[in-house]
Amino acid sequence: MIKYYKIMFFITLLTGTLIAISSYSWMSMWIGLEINLLSIIPLLSDPQNIYPSESALKYFITQALASVIFLFSIIMSLNLTEIFPQNSVFMIMMNSALLTKMGAAPFHAWFPEVMEGLNWFNCLIMLTWQKIAPMILLMYNMKMTMFLFCIIIFSSTLGSILGLNQISLRKILAYSSINHISWMIASMLNYQVTWLIYFLTYSIINLNIILILKYQNIYYLKQFNNTLNLNKIFKFFLILNFLSLGGLPPFLGFLPKWLTINNLISNNFFLLSILLIIFTLITLFFYLRLTFSTMIINTNENLIMSNKKINFLIIFLNFLTLSGLLTCTMIFNLN
């Protein structure tokens, strides 16, 4: 049953993000972030289930605290000078508030806990749309200071290591998102188009994975063997999407990482490039753990699918992921 009031809040959610990223003043950006926050709380909460409501409360408290810090840093900075010095205390506070809103390490502790209580549709919103406004506002002040360098290292390290011992797929995708945040922040340096390509690719792959998991009603690792082995096509697509999310060539997820590495090396960030690659290999390990469990254990499999609409949608979206090799080759041959 469609709850029509949620459609209204979803529209205001989109509007709040658009206000935040298109404003010319910091106060208008803050207002856009607040509209976005107040709109997503009714979308996350569910009167019939305690867990989404608990996640919505955790999300509201964290985001409200980040908004207070963001507003305080704006007022204090503009009180002192009209130009923000990159290394000032208030600039670091502002960036910390934005990093808290997107769930970057070490401000990430709330993110996996909130994700654990949500359904797959709300998880998709948290993984994709809710990162747009904070990242674009961070991009407005993007300069590779030591603070952001440390944030990239923390996000890459903690996102990969903390995801190793998880059995919940929502927490695995949350820690994967923290690792991808480090890549997205690194991709903002000099070439903002690289960030756009990275974010769109990341969103498409997450959409593919979440559609399959929602359709098969899978939330934990122990459900993989019992559910996915009944459908060979979904199992095949899910394996490829996890490998693509890890950035394994020749899939589509390799393209934005390739562009980011080229961007970092051209700006002489060799150490950062090496560290990002090393910790991405760790994330690739727990993606492989997911896929191997479904590949090795064999049960009766069914190739026939019942619901053709959703299946054709999933198949179409997954061909975008499978076209990674062709896309990479065509783009780099144009240069």
C-alpha positions in Angstrom: 0.0 0.0 0.0 1.3 3.4 -1.0 1.5 6.0 1.7 0.9 9.2 -0.1 2.3 11.5 2.6 5.7 9.8 2.0 5.5 10.9 -1.6 5.2 14.5 -0.4 8.2 14.1 1.9 10.2 12.4 -0.8 9.6 15.5 -3.1 10.7 17.9 -0.3 13.8 15.6 0.3 14.8 16.2 -3.3 14.0 19.9 -3.1 16.2 20.3 0.1 19.2 18.8 -1.6 18.7 20.9 -4.7 18.4 24.1 -2.5 21.6 23.2 -0.7 23.8 22.6 -3.8 22.5 25.5 -5.8 22.6 28.2 -3.2 25.1 31.1 -3.2 25.2 31.7 0.6 26.2 29.4 3.4 23.0 30.1 5.3 20.9 29.0 2.3 23.0 25.9 2.1 22.3 25.2 5.7 18.5 25.7 5.2 18.6 23.2 2.3 20.4 20.6 4.5 17.7 21.1 7.2 14.8 20.7 4.7 16.5 17.5 3.6 16.9 16.3 7.2 13.3 17.1 8.2 12.0 15.4 5.0 13.9 12.1 5.4 12.8 11.4 9.0 9.2 10.4 8.1 10.6 8.3 5.2 12.8 6.4 7.6 10.3 5.8 10.4 7.7 3.2 10.4 4.9 3.1 13.1 4.5 -0.6 12.8 8.2 -1.5 13.3 10.4 -0.3 16.1 13.8 -0.7 14.2 13.3 1.9 11.5 12.0 4.3 14.1 15.1 3.7 16.2 17.3 4.3 13.2 15.4 7.5 12.3 16.0 8.8 15.8 19.7 8.0 15.7 20.0 9.6 12.3 18.1 12.8 13.5 20.3 13.2 16.6 23.5 12.8 14.6 22.5 15.1 11.8 21.1 17.7 14.2 24.4 17.8 16.0 26.3 18.2 12.7 23.9 20.9 11.6 24.6 22.9 14.8 28.3 22.6 14.3 27.9 23.6 10.6 25.8 26.7 11.5 28.2 27.7 14.4 31.3 27.5 12.1 29.5 29.6 9.5 28.6 32.4 12.0 32.0 32.5 13.6 33.9 32.4 10.3 31.9 35.2 8.8 32.2 37.2 12.0 36.0 37.1 11.7 36.5 37.4 7.9 34.6 37.2 4.7 37.2 34.7 3.2 37.5 31.2 4.7 41.2 30.3 5.4 41.6 26.6 4.5 43.4 25.7 7.7 41.3 27.7 10.2 39.6 26.0 13.1 36.2 27.0 11.9 36.9 25.7 8.4 37.9 22.4 9.9 34.7 22.4 12.0 32.6 23.0 8.9 34.2 20.2 7.0 33.9 17.9 10.0 30.1 18.6 10.1 29.8 17.8 6.4 31.9 14.7 6.8 29.6 13.6 9.7 26.6 14.1 7.5 27.9 11.8 4.8 29.3 9.2 7.3 33.0 9.5 6.6 35.5 8.1 9.2 36.2 8.9 12.0 32.7 10.4 12.1 31.1 7.2 10.9 30.0 5.3 14.1 26.3 6.2 13.5 26.1 5.1 9.9 26.2 1.3 10.1 23.9 1.3 13.1 21.3 3.4 11.2 21.6 1.3 8.1 21.0 -1.9 10.1 17.4 -0.9 11.0 16.3 0.3 7.6 14.6 -1.4 4.7 16.4 -1.7 1.3 14.7 1.3 -0.3 15.8 3.6 2.6 19.3 2.0 2.5 19.6 3.0 -1.1 18.6 6.6 -0.2 21.2 6.7 2.6 24.0 5.2 0.4 23.4 7.5 -2.6 21.1 10.6 -2.4 22.0 11.6 1.1 25.7 12.0 0.2 25.1 14.4 -2.7 24.6 17.7 -0.7 27.4 17.2 1.9 29.9 16.1 -0.8 29.1 19.0 -3.2 29.4 21.5 -0.3 32.7 19.9 0.6 33.7 20.3 -3.0 33.2 24.1 -2.8 36.1 24.3 -0.4 38.1 21.4 -1.8 41.8 21.8 -1.2 44.0 18.8 -0.2 44.9 19.9 3.3 46.4 17.6 5.9 43.0 17.3 7.5 41.3 15.9 4.4 44.3 13.7 3.7 43.8 12.1 7.2 40.1 11.8 6.5 40.7 9.9 3.3 43.2 7.5 5.0 40.8 7.0 8.0 37.8 6.3 5.8 39.7 3.9 3.5 41.3 2.0 6.5 38.3 1.7 8.8 35.8 1.1 5.9 37.8 -1.9 4.8 38.9 -3.4 8.1 35.6 -3.0 10.0 33.7 -4.7 7.2 35.6 -7.9 7.4 33.7 -9.5 10.4 30.2 -8.4 9.4 27.3 -10.9 8.7 24.7 -8.3 7.9 24.6 -7.2 4.3 23.3 -3.7 5.3 26.4 -3.2 7.5 28.7 -4.6 4.8 27.3 -2.0 2.3 27.6 0.7 5.0 31.3 0.0 5.6 31.8 -0.3 1.8 30.2 3.1 1.5 32.7 4.5 4.0 35.6 3.1 1.9 34.1 4.6 -1.2 33.7 8.0 0.5 37.5 8.1 0.7 37.8 7.5 -3.1 35.1 10.2 -3.8 36.9 12.8 -1.7 40.1 12.0 -3.4 38.4 12.2 -6.8 37.3 15.8 -6.1 40.9 17.1 -6.4 41.2 19.4 -9.5 38.7 17.4 -11.7 35.2 17.5 -10.4 33.9 15.5 -13.4 35.8 12.5 -11.9 33.7 12.8 -8.8 30.5 12.9 -10.8 31.5 9.8 -12.8 32.5 8.0 -9.6 29.2 8.9 -7.8 27.0 7.9 -10.8 28.8 4.6 -11.2 28.7 3.8 -7.5 24.9 4.6 -7.4 24.2 2.4 -10.4 26.0 -0.6 -8.9 24.3 -0.1 -5.5 21.0 0.1 -7.2 21.6 -3.2 -9.0 22.7 -4.9 -5.8 19.8 -3.6 -3.7 17.2 -4.5 -6.3 18.3 -8.1 -6.3 18.6 -8.3 -2.5 15.2 -6.7 -2.0 13.6 -8.9 -4.7 15.0 -12.0 -3.0 14.4 -10.6 0.5 18.0 -11.2 1.6 19.5 -9.3 4.6 22.2 -11.6 6.1 25.0 -13.8 4.8 23.3 -17.0 6.0 20.4 -16.4 3.6 22.7 -16.4 0.5 23.0 -20.1 0.0 19.3 -20.9 0.8 17.9 -18.1 -1.5 20.3 -17.2 -4.3 21.0 -20.8 -5.3 17.3 -21.1 -6.4 17.9 -18.5 -9.1 21.0 -18.8 -11.2 20.6 -15.5 -13.1 20.3 -13.4 -10.0 23.2 -15.2 -8.4 25.3 -14.5 -11.5 24.4 -10.8 -11.6 24.9 -10.3 -7.8 28.4 -11.8 -8.0 29.3 -9.5 -10.9 28.0 -6.4 -9.1 29.9 -7.1 -5.9 33.1 -7.6 -7.9 32.3 -4.3 -9.8 31.7 -2.5 -6.5 35.1 -3.6 -5.4 36.7 -2.1 -8.5 37.8 -5.3 -10.1 38.6 -4.9 -13.8 37.0 -5.2 -16.4 33.8 -4.2 -14.7 32.2 -0.7 -14.6 33.3 -0.1 -11.1 36.9 -0.1 -12.2 36.5 3.0 -14.4 36.1 5.7 -11.7 38.9 4.2 -9.6 41.1 4.3 -12.7 40.2 7.9 -13.3 40.8 8.8 -9.6 44.3 7.1 -9.6 45.3 8.9 -12.8 44.1 12.2 -11.1 46.1 11.6 -7.9 49.3 10.5 -9.7 49.2 13.5 -12.0 49.1 15.7 -8.8 52.0 13.7 -7.2 49.9 12.1 -4.5 51.7 8.8 -4.9 51.5 7.7 -1.2 47.7 8.3 -1.1 47.2 6.3 -4.3 49.1 3.3 -2.9 47.2 3.4 0.4 43.8 3.6 -1.4 44.7 0.7 -3.6 45.9 -1.5 -0.7 42.8 -1.0 1.5 40.5 -1.4 -1.5 42.0 -4.9 -1.9 40.8 -5.6 1.6 37.2 -4.6 0.7 37.5 -6.8 -2.4 38.3 -9.7 -0.1 34.9 -9.5 1.8 33.1 -9.1 -1.6 34.8 -12.3 -2.7 33.8 -14.0 0.5 30.2 -13.2 -0.3 30.5 -14.5 -3.9 32.5 -17.7 -3.1 29.9 -18.9 -0.6 27.2 -18.9 -3.4 29.6 -20.3 -6.0 31.0 -23.3 -4.1 27.9 -24.6 -2.4 25.5 -26.2 -5.0 21.8 -26.9 -4.5 18.9 -27.2 -6.9 18.8 -24.1 -9.1 16.0 -22.7 -11.1 16.6 -20.7 -14.3 12.9 -19.8 -14.9 11.8 -16.5 -13.3 8.2 -15.6 -12.5 8.0 -11.9 -12.2 9.0 -10.6 -15.6 8.8 -6.9 -15.0 11.3 -6.6 -12.2 13.5 -9.3 -13.8 13.8 -7.4 -17.0 14.6 -4.2 -15.1 17.3 -6.0 -13.1 18.7 -7.6 -16.3 18.8 -4.2 -18.1 20.5 -2.4 -15.2 23.1 -5.2 -14.8 24.1 -4.9 -18.5 25.4 -1.4 -17.6 27.7 -3.0 -15.1 28.8 -5.7 -17.6 29.7 -3.0 -20.1 32.6 -1.8 -18.0 35.3 -3.1 -20.3 33.8 -1.6 -23.4 33.2 1.8 -21.6 36.7 2.0 -20.2 38.2 1.2 -23.6 36.1 3.7 -25.5 36.7 6.6 -23.1 40.4 6.2 -22.9 40.7 5.7 -26.7 39.2 9.2 -27.1 42.0 10.9 -25.2 
